[in-house]
């Protein structure tokens, strides 16, 4: 079973997907409001309230082992930019991002998680979207997920 979890400053929403007879079906769509101040501008301020909301949301469904979650965090947590790179192999783009991190990111590379994806091709270049997330703002979410045995498979803005 797979699931999607959307987190905003105001609420949590969850959708479970099941595959039956070769078709994917949506199951157990549910949302819960977060107490005011739980998340402010994407930053988790009250982990206890967040965990209680996660428990209310996730444990209201029938038990289903092995749910793989894709998680959408508040957009305010992410730094997103599009950069143009020479038309080179993808591993060279990764190297270029690492080398140019001080000019790409507004915070030290060691303090963040980042990923990138080619989003367009020019005649002699590639356009790359780069997503970055500060570790110190993401770790409270990870700790909260661990309390309710949620293992993120992907993280998206």
C-alpha positions as CSV (number, residue, x, y, z in Angstrom):
1,X,0.0,0.0,0.0
2,X,1.1,3.5,-0.7
3,X,0.1,6.8,0.8
4,X,0.4,10.5,0.5
5,X,0.7,12.9,3.4
6,X,0.3,16.6,2.8
7,X,1.4,19.0,5.6
8,X,0.4,22.6,5.6
9,X,0.6,25.3,8.3
10,X,-3.1,24.6,9.1
11,X,-3.8,20.9,8.5
12,X,-2.7,17.4,7.7
13,X,-4.3,15.4,4.9
14,X,-3.7,11.8,4.0
15,X,-4.7,9.6,1.1
16,X,-4.0,5.8,0.9
17,X,-3.7,4.1,-2.5
18,X,-4.4,0.4,-3.0
19,X,-3.8,-1.8,-6.0
20,X,-6.6,-4.2,-6.7
21,X,-7.0,-6.3,-9.9
22,X,-4.3,-4.2,-11.6
23,X,-6.0,-0.9,-10.8
24,X,-4.9,1.7,-8.3
25,X,-7.7,3.0,-6.1
26,X,-7.8,5.8,-3.7
27,X,-8.8,4.8,-0.1
28,X,-9.2,6.5,3.2
29,X,-8.9,10.2,2.3
30,X,-8.9,12.2,5.5
31,X,-7.8,15.6,6.9
32,X,-7.3,17.0,10.4
33,X,-6.9,20.6,11.5
34,X,-3.7,21.4,13.4
35,X,-3.9,23.5,16.6
36,X,-3.0,27.1,16.0
37,X,0.8,27.6,16.2
38,X,1.7,23.9,15.6
39,X,3.4,24.9,12.3
40,X,4.4,28.5,11.6
41,X,5.8,29.5,8.2
42,X,6.6,25.8,7.6
43,X,8.6,25.4,10.8
44,X,7.4,22.8,13.3
45,X,6.9,24.7,16.5
46,X,4.9,22.2,18.6
47,X,6.0,18.7,17.9
48,X,3.7,17.2,20.5
49,X,0.6,18.7,18.9
50,X,1.8,17.6,15.5
51,X,2.3,14.0,16.7
52,X,-1.2,13.9,18.2
53,X,-2.6,15.1,14.9
54,X,-0.7,12.5,13.0
55,X,-1.9,9.8,15.3
56,X,-5.5,11.0,15.0
57,X,-5.1,11.1,11.2
58,X,-3.3,7.8,10.6
59,X,-4.7,5.6,13.3
60,X,-8.3,6.3,12.2
61,X,-7.8,4.0,9.2
62,X,-7.8,0.2,9.1
63,X,-4.4,-1.2,10.0
64,X,-2.3,-1.7,6.8
65,X,1.3,-2.8,7.2
66,X,4.0,-1.5,5.0
67,X,2.6,1.9,3.8
68,X,5.2,3.8,1.7
69,X,4.5,7.5,2.2
70,X,5.2,10.4,-0.1
71,X,5.2,13.5,2.0
72,X,4.5,17.1,1.0
73,X,5.9,19.6,3.5
74,X,5.0,23.3,3.6
75,X,6.5,25.2,0.7
76,X,8.0,27.8,3.0
77,X,10.6,25.2,4.2
78,X,12.2,24.9,0.7
79,X,14.6,27.0,-1.2
80,X,13.9,26.5,-4.9
81,X,15.8,27.9,-7.8
82,X,16.3,27.2,-11.5
83,X,19.8,27.3,-12.9
84,X,21.2,26.9,-16.4
85,X,24.1,24.5,-16.8
86,X,26.2,23.5,-19.9
87,X,24.9,20.4,-21.7
88,X,26.9,17.8,-19.7
89,X,26.2,14.4,-18.1
90,X,24.0,14.4,-15.0
91,X,26.8,13.4,-12.7
92,X,28.7,16.5,-13.8
93,X,25.7,18.7,-13.0
94,X,25.7,17.2,-9.5
95,X,29.4,18.0,-9.2
96,X,28.8,21.6,-10.5
97,X,26.0,22.1,-7.9
98,X,28.4,20.9,-5.1
99,X,31.2,23.1,-6.3
100,X,28.9,26.2,-6.7
101,X,26.9,25.6,-3.6
102,X,28.0,28.9,-1.9
103,X,26.6,30.9,-4.9
104,X,23.5,28.7,-5.3
105,X,22.2,28.3,-1.7
106,X,21.5,31.1,0.9
107,X,22.9,28.8,3.7
108,X,25.9,26.4,4.0
109,X,25.7,23.2,1.9
110,X,26.5,21.2,5.0
111,X,23.4,22.5,6.7
112,X,20.9,21.3,4.1
113,X,19.5,18.4,2.1
114,X,19.2,19.1,-1.6
115,X,18.2,17.5,-4.8
116,X,17.8,18.6,-8.4
117,X,16.0,17.6,-11.6
118,X,16.5,18.6,-15.3
119,X,13.4,20.5,-16.3
120,X,14.3,21.7,-19.8
121,X,16.9,21.5,-22.5
122,X,18.3,24.3,-24.5
123,X,20.4,24.1,-27.6
124,X,23.7,23.9,-25.6
125,X,22.4,23.8,-22.0
126,X,20.2,22.1,-19.4
127,X,17.8,23.9,-17.1
128,X,17.8,22.4,-13.7
129,X,15.5,23.0,-10.8
130,X,17.2,22.7,-7.4
131,X,15.4,22.1,-4.2
132,X,17.0,22.6,-0.8
133,X,15.8,22.0,2.8
134,X,17.6,23.0,5.9
135,X,18.4,20.0,8.1
136,X,17.6,21.8,11.4
137,X,14.0,22.6,10.1
138,X,13.5,19.1,8.7
139,X,14.7,17.0,11.6
140,X,11.8,17.8,13.9
141,X,9.5,16.4,11.3
142,X,11.5,13.2,11.0
143,X,11.5,12.8,14.8
144,X,7.7,13.3,14.8
145,X,7.3,10.7,12.0
146,X,9.3,8.2,13.9
147,X,6.9,8.5,16.9
148,X,4.1,7.2,14.7
149,X,6.2,4.8,12.6
150,X,5.9,6.8,9.4
151,X,8.8,6.2,7.1
152,X,9.0,8.9,4.3
153,X,9.8,7.5,0.9
154,X,9.9,10.9,-0.8
155,X,9.7,14.5,0.4
156,X,8.2,17.3,-1.8
157,X,7.4,20.9,-1.4
